[in-house]
Amino acid sequence: MKLFLVLLFVFSIAYVHLRGRVRHKLTRQLGDHSSFLAPVNVFLYLFSRLPARPYLSTDSFPELKPLQDNWEAIREEAQQLLNVGEIKSSQRYDDVGFNSFFKSGWKRFYLKWYGESHPSAMKLCPRTTELLQGIGTVKAAMFATLPPGSKLVRHRDPYAGSYRYHLGLDTPNSPDCYIDVDGEKYHWRDGEGVVFDETYIHYAANQTDQNRIILFCDIERPLKYRWATAFNRWFSRNVMAAAAAPNADGDKTGGINRLFTRIYKIRERGKALKKRNRARYYAEKWAVVAVLALIFIYI
């Protein structure tokens, strides 16, 4: 059984690594968070109803039409939030999913996260939350900004149970403010939506002098069979929901985020060590991995 589990992880990580035209270095992929969920993701890839490609047609998601039709009302609420400073970066230790983005200038305001809407969002964005509550396939949503000069480094998201939907609200409407998914660029436009597979390697940059505001949603990945969909929903409800992060007091903080808060000092130590001595950082990192592997083998 242990050998089977080891081989399952090895082949799953290889599948994730080789998927797409753009790849991480193998050493980075082995330590990437997408590797930890690789067996789950390979299962979801194998039973996906839609083709494996970086971008997908919005026509495959007709339930999103109310968002497209009401984009100006959504934009108005997003602009009001931005003007009063509610679209912001969190404490880095308080958002396990996106904490690394804050240092690049990226900011967000959660509308919902794999469950009910955030109370702060229901109060401040009633029209947007009403629209989102009416679309069952929207698992998570937020307003996200990318200020002038900001960028997000190359990464792949860890969980393949969803696709990513971006609806342009207030954007530069310029090729200089773009996202690149598996080597294919798209630039945001006001009132236009785009769907992409966030488990391909992607990055973003705003090389203009204007802010970019979008509605950012995780849309449930359509699967071929009901039992596969049931598993995806169970995983989302019991694992992804635990990564919930708050906008304000009164919003839920998931169990994974509470744990992340406790171990963030270890993460900060690792980052500081990496800056001072990269060789020692990687030596310690792989020593820990080796010890954990030996524990798994011999216990």
N, C-alpha and C positions, 0 to 999 in steps of 0.2 A: 504493500500500500504506500509506504514512504517513497519507494522508487517511482511508483506511478505518479504521485503528487509532484515529485521533483521533475520528472519528464514532462508532466502537464504544464508546469510553470515555464520550463525551458522552451518548449515548442510554442507556447502562447506568447512569450516575450519575443521570440524570433518572428512570429507572425505579425505582431504589433510593430516591431522595428522595421520590417521589410514592406509594410503596407504604405503605399504612396511613393512619390518620387523624391521627396525631401525627407531626410532622416537625421536623427541625432548621431553623434559619435556613439559607438557601442558602449563605451564606458559611462557616458551620460545616461543612455537608455537603461542600462542595468540598474542605475540608482534612481531612475525617474519614477514619479508616483504612478504613472500609467502602467508600469511593470507590475506593481502590486495587485492591480485589478485586471491583469492581462487575461487570465482564464475566463473571467466574467465577460470581458469585452469580446473575446473571440467567439464565445457563445452567442452574443448579441449580433456580431457581424454575420455569423453563419445563417442566422434566421431573420435577417433584415429583409423587409419587403421591398425597399427601394435600392437602386443600384449603388455600388461603392464608388463614390466620386466626391471630390472636395465640395462642390456646390450643387445644390438641388433646386429644382424649380419650385417656386412658391405655389404653383398650381397644385402640387402634391399635398398641400396643407390648406384646403379651402376654409377650414375653421378659423384661420387667421384673418379672414376678410374684414371682420368688424374692427380690428386694430388698424388695418390699412384705411378703411373708410373714415375712421375717427382720428386720424393721425394729428390733425390740427388741434383738437381738444386735448389730446394726450400731450402734445408739445406745449400747450399753454400751462398745464400743470407742472411739466418738467421745468419750464422756464421760471415759474414762480418759486419752485423749490430751490433752483440754482440761485436766484436773486436773494433768498433769505439764508443761504449757506447750508441748506440741508443735504445737498448732494456733495458728499465729502469723503475723504479717506477715513478709515477707522483706525483704532489702535492696531498696530500690526499683529499683536498677539490675539486679537479678537476676531479674526477672520481667516480661518485655515484655508479656505478655497482661493482667496484672492490677495492674501497679505503681501505677496511679493510685488504686486502691481502698484502698490501705493507709492513706492519710492520713485516710480517713473512719472508720477503726476496724475495717474488715473484715479477717478473718484466714482462713487456709486451711492445709490439709495435703493435699498431693497423694497420691492413691492410684495413679493411672496417668495417662499422657498420650500418646495416639496411638501406642501401642506396648505394651511390657511394663510391668508394675507397678513402682513405685519400690521398690528394695530396703528402704528404711526403712519403707515401708508393709507390705511382706510380713512384716517382723519384728514391727512393733507392732500391725498390724491383720490377723492371719491369716484370720479368718473373713470379713471384708469383702472382702479382696482375692481370696479363693477364690470368693466369689459373683460378683464382677465378672469374673474370668477366665473364668467359665462363660457369659458373655453377650457374644457376638462383636460386637454392635452398639454396645456401650458403648466409645466411643473415648477418653474422658477422664473422670476422676472425682476428686473431692476432698471432704473435709469442709470446710464453710465456716460461719463464725460471723458474726453481726451483733449486736454488743453494744448495750446500752441507749443510746439517743440517736444511734446511727450511721445513716448513710444513704449510698446510692450515687446519684450524679447521673445525669441522663438520658443514655443512650448507646444505641448499637446495636452488637452484636458484628460483627466484620468478615467472618466466614466463614459462609456459608449451608449448608455441608455437613452440618450437624447440627441437631438440636433439643435444647433444654435440659430436663433432668428434675431436679426438686427433690423429695426425700423428706423430709418433716418428721420430725426425730428428737427434739429437745428444744426446743420453741418456746413462746412466750407463749400460743399458741392464741387470739390476739386480733386483731380488725380493725386494731388500731393497730400491728401488725407485719406489713407487707405488701409485695407487689411489684405494680407497675403496668405492664402491657404494652399498649402502643398505646391507653392510656386506660381499660383494664379492670383493676380491682384484684382481687387474690387474697391471702388471708392464710393463712400456713402453719399446719398442724395436725399434731400428733404422729401418726405412722403413716400419713399421707396423702401421696400423690404427685400431682404436677402436671407437665404437659408444655407448654412454650410455645416459640414461635419467637423466639429471642434476637436475630434481625436486625430485628425491630420495635423501635422506641424503647421503652426500659423504664427504670425506676428502682425503688429499694427504700428502705424506711425502717423503723426500729424505734423507735417512740415509747413503748415500755413500759419498765419497770424490770427486765426479765428478758432474759437472753441468748437468742439464737436459733441453734440448730445444725441444719444440714441435710446430707444427702448430695446432692451437686451433680454431675450427669453430663451429658456430651455424648453424644447418641444419634444414630447415623448416620441421615441423612435418607433415607427410602425414595424411590427413583426409579423411573420407569416402565420403563426399559430397562436391560439388563445392561451395555451399553457405557457408559451414563451413570454407573451405579454403579461400574464399573471406573475411570472417570476420577476420580470423587469419592474412591475409596480410594487411588488413586495420589497425588492432591493431598494428602490427609491424611497419607499415609506419608512423602512427600518434602518437604512444606512445613510443615504444622501440627506435625509431630513435631519440627521444628527449633526450636520455641518452648518446648521442655521446660524446666522450672525445678526445682531440687532442693529437698527438705526438709532434707537433711543431706549431709555428706560421703559419697560413695559413690553418690549419686543422679546421674543423667545431667543435664547441662546442654546444651541444644540449640544449634546453630550460630547461630540468630537471636538467642538470649539472650546468647551470647558476644559477638556483634557489638554488641548493645544495651548491654552493659556498657561497651564502649569508647567509644560515642558519647553515653553518658548525660550527660557534662559539658556537651555542646552543648545537650542538652535542658534541663538545669538553668539554663544561661545564658538560654535562651529564656524559661523560666518567671519568672526574676528580672526580665528586661527587661519582660515583660508586666505585672508588678506595678508597676514604676516608670513605664513609659511605653507604654501600650497602642497608641497611634498608631504609634510607632516599631516596636514589635513586629510589628504587622500589615504595615507598609510593608516591613520586611525579609523577612517571611515570603513575601509575594506577589512580591517582587523575585526571591527564590530560585526560586519556582515559574515565573516568567516566563523566567528564564535557562534553566532546565531544559527548558521548552517550546521555546525558540528553538534550543537544542542539538539537541533531537529533530528539529525541522523541517529544520535546515540541514545536519545531518551524515548 
